Amino acid sequence: MGETFGVFEPSGRWYNTFEAFRDALESYHPLTSEVGLVAQQSPLRDPAAHDFRPSTNSPALGHGAKVFVPWSLFETVAEWNFYPVPGDPARILDEHWCMSPYYTLRDDYYKFPTYPLKGLNITRNDYQDGPLENWTTGALHFNGVNQFAVLTNEDICRSVTLDAKGRNETVKRIVRGSEISSPQIYNSSLIIEAFFKTAAGSKDAVLIQKMSEVGWALNVNQAGGVSLITKAAAAPIELASHVGINDGQWHHVLAEVDRKARTFCIYVDGKPDVTCAGPGPDVFFDNDADLYVGGTPTGHFLNGVIDFIRIARGSLADSKTTIEELYAWEFNGPFLDDFLGHRRPSDGGCAGAIGLTIDVK
């Protein structure tokens, strides 16, 4: 084969040089095409003596990356990190993972539904740096005037066709309705998690909703807090936070509908804020409405920035976790440290497992 550098395409084509590999990757317009640097000297202090710390003039300096690793939840059905897609900034990728019963052969996983949002009046310039990561501009600013994102009900409810293989034949099986792990909420529990900030004083805006005569929503309310709202055949329920979030600062909000406990809860910045009685599993929220983020075609536009939103069809109890554990992991977890347990700087610090540390005496 001769001298080669790397391969990344399904075809198995090898590239002979670092530059050729980098250029080929860039031609696909990935979220980032940076694949590193060719160092003219060892980036480590003394690897022969098992000292793997970066040298003081290491080319790894300043090339570390901060990433965000959300705590796992039961049946996550949508997860948007608001990364700009080169060439199509109006497309907001869904990166959720849920090991649904129809996930059988891993070679087929890519065929199963994901739920990217489509931004309206969104351009590349609307993306900006967020606090959760630094390897891309991972937050989306909504102008409060005419911008929002949508996921159509048709895309949410699209069925999945499987080849069910028996002993003597292959039978087509169609998975639809509540069997599909999607943002359509039937009678399951529900978690809506968001990390965002509003303009100071902003109010009456949609964070995320799927609502017609029946449905659910998480909004910035008239008092400057957040409200968890559901509508069903029974009386509608609206739970408003005690804590205000429209102060121009970043906030983490988790809203929970726990069907087993029959409660609504809102948690703000890792702490329980407010709770009330909620419906059991005999109440359904499924509807034909589209899902909206940051506003709707009729208004309620968000003036603010969203860094992360996800939806799960379960409760914290279903996930065998607590708000304290989730918040501690996401904002103080070990993925924010190097392998020696030192907190990496906000700019990511050094590339590699170990940051630039002082000498141990």
N, C-alpha and C positions, 0 to 999 in steps of 0.2 A: 504494500500500500504506500510505502514511502513515509516521509515525515508528515505528521498531521497534528492539528491543534485541538479541534473539537467538532461535535455534531449536536444538532438540536432539532432537526426537522424529521417528520415521520418517515421521509424517504430514506433516511440513514446516510445522507450525503455528508461527507467529512470536509472540513475547511482546513487548509494547510497552515494558515497563519492566524495569529491573534487579530490582526486588522481585517482579514477576510471574514472571520467569524463575526466580529463586531458589526461590520458593514452589512452582512447578510441579515443579522438580527434586526438591525435598524430599519431595513427595507420592509419589515412586517409591521412597523409602527407599534411596537409594544408599549406598555405603560412606562417602561424605562429601558433604554438600550445600553446603559453603562454596564460593562462587564469587567471592569477593573483596569489596572495599569500594568505595564511591563516594567518591572523594577530593575534598575541597573546594579543594585546592591541588595544584600539581604535586609528585609524590613525588620528583622528580629535582632535582639541584642547579642545573644550567644546560644543559638539553638543546639550546637554541639554539646554544650554543657547544660542543656535542658532549661535554658533561660529564654522563654518564648515571649517575653515582653517586647513591645516595639522599641527600637532604638530611638534615641532622642531626635535623630534626623530621618526617621523612617518615612518612606513614601506612603505608608498607611495612615499617617497623621492627617486628620481632617476628612477622611474618606469613610468614616463609619456612618451607619444609617440607624435612625430610630424607627421602629415599627410598632404597630398596635396589634395586640393579640387579645381578642375578646374572650371572656370566660364562656365555656360551653354551656348551652342551654338545651333543654328538652325540645326536640322537634323544631329547630330553627328553620323557618320557611322563606325568609328573605333577609339579606344583609347587604346594605349599601355603604360603601366607604367614600364615595364621592371623589374618586380619582378621575382626572381628565383623560379621556381616550383620544390619543392623537388621531387627527383626521375626522373625528366624530365626537366632539365635546358634548353634544346633546345626549349622548348615550351614557347612562350611568349604570355601571356594571353591578349585577347582583352576584355576590360571592358566597351565598349560603351553602352549607353542606348539611344534609340530613340523610341518614342511612335508612331510607324508606324501604318497605318490603319489596318494592319493584326494582331496587338496586341489587342486581344479581351478578352479572358479569361486568367486571370493572372496565373492560374495553368498550362497554356500552354506556358508561356513565354520562359521557358528553352528549348523548342523545336525549337525556331527560331534562325536564323544564328548569330553566332559571328565569328570573324575573327582573330584567334590566328596566330601569325607568327611562322615559323619553323626556328630556328637558324642553320646555317651551321658552323661546327667546333667550336661550342659554348659549353663551359663547365661551371660547377658551379663556377670555379675560375675566370671566366670572369666578374662576377657580383661584384659590389663594392658599397660602401656607396655613396649616392647622396645627394644633399642639400635639396631636396623637402620633404623627410621623413626620419625617423630614426628607424622605427619599423622593417625594413628589409633592405637588401642591394639592394636598388631600382634603380640601374643604371647599364647599360651594357657597358662594354668596348669592342670596336672593334679594332683589332690589326693592321689594315691597310695593311694586307698581304693576308689573305684568309678567313676572316670571314664576313658573312652577314646574313640577315634573309629574308625569302621569304613567300609570301602568294600566292598560285596558283590562276590563273584565274578561274579554275574549282570550287574552293571553294568560290571565290567571287560571281560567277554567279549562284550558286546552287539555285534552285527554292524552294518556300515554298508551301506546300500543306495544305489547310485548310478544315475543315468541316463546310460548310455554312449551317446552320440549318434553314429550312423553317417551315411552319406550319405543313406540312404533311410528309416531307422527309428531309434527310440530303444529301446535294450535295457537292461533292469534288470540291474545287476551287484551281487552281494553280496560285500563284503569281510569276511573273518572270520579268526579264529585269529591266527597270527603276523604276518599282513599289517596288522593294526590296531596302531597305536602306542599301546600300553596298558601298565599295570604288570604284566601277565602276562609273565613272563620265560621264554622258551623256551631257546634255545641261544646267545643273544647275550651280549655283555659286559654289565656292569652297574655303574652308579655309584649309590650312595646318599649324598646329602649332607644334613647336618643341622646346624643352629645352635640350641643349647639349653643349659640349665643344669639340674642336679639339686639337690635339697636336699642339704646336706652330709651325707656318709655314706650316701646312698641307694644301693641296689644291687638286682640281680635285677629289672630292669624292661625291658619292651619299648619300644624307640623306634619301630620299624616292622617289620612282618613279614607275609609271605604264605607260610604254612607248614602243611603237613599231613605226610604221610609223605615228601613231596618239597617243596622250596621254599627260601626264603631269609629271613634276618632280620638286623637290627642291634639289639643289645640292650646295656643296661648290665649288666655281669656281676657275679658275686659278689665280685670283687676291686676293684670300683669303677672299672674301665675299661670299654671297649666291646668287643664281640665281633661279628665278621661270621661268620654261620653259614649253611651251605648243606647241604641234604640232596638226594640223588639216588639212583638205582639203585646207583651206586658208593658208596664209603664216605663218610659225612658229613665235612665239614670245618668246624672252628671255629678262627678266628684271633682271638686276644685282644690288645688293645693293651698295650704296656708302660706307657704313660702313664695315670695315673688322671684321671678327669673328674668325679668325684662330690665336688667341693670347694666347691659352691655358687657357682661362677663360670661365666660364659658360655664355651662351647667350640664350635669349628667342627670337625666330623668329616666326612671323606670316605672312604667304603669302596668299594673297586674290585675287581671281578672282570674281569680282562683275559683273554679267551679266546685271543687270538692269542699273547700272551706266556705263557699258562698260569700266571698268578700271581694271588694275593690280596694286596691292599695296604690298609693303614689309615694315613691321614694325620690328624694332630691339630694344629689351629691352624696350618695351613699348612706343616707339616713331615712328612716320611716318618717313620712310627713303627715299623711292623713289616710284614713280608711273608712269604709262604710259597708253595709250589707250589699251583696250582689246576687245575681241569679245562679241557679244550679244548672245541671246539664240538660234540663228540659226546655231551655230557652235558646233559640238559634239566632245567629247574626248574619247568615249568608244572604247575599243580595246581588243584584245585577249592576251595581254602580262600578265605575272605574275607581282605582286607587290614586290618590293625589298626595303629593309632598310639596310643602312650601306655598300652597295656595290652590285655588280651583278656578275653572273658567269663569265663575261668577264672582270672584273676589277673594277676600280674606287672605291677601298675600302677605307672606313673611318678609319682614325687613330684618335680615340677619344672616347667619352663616351656619350651615350644618356640616358636621364632620363625620357623623356616623349615625345610622338608624338600622335597627333590625327588629324582626317580628318572630315570635316563637309561639307555637300552639301548645303551650304548657305553662305551668306555674314555677315559681322558685322551688317549691316543694317537689314538684315533678322532676326538676333538675337536680335535686338533692343538694341544694346550696342555699345560701342566704344573701341578702343584699350586702352585708358586710364583707363576706368572702368575695363576691363578685367585684365589688368596688375596690377592695384591697388589691386584687389581682390586676385589674385593668389599669389602675393608676399608681400602683407601687409594686408590681409583680417582678419576678426574677428576669423576665425578658428585657427589662430596662437596665439590667446590670451586666457587667462582663463576667467571665467565668471565675473570677476571683471574688465576686460579690460586690465589686465597686460600681456605684451608680455612674452610668455613662453621662457625659454632658449633653445638654439639650441639642447640640448640633450633631450628635452621634459619635463624636470623638474619633477614635482610631478604627479602621477596618480590622477585623479579626476578633479572636475570642478574648483577648486580653487588652485592656486599655493601657494608656500611658500612666504608669504608677510610680510612686516614689520608691527609692531603694529601701529594702528592709534591712535593718541593722540588728 
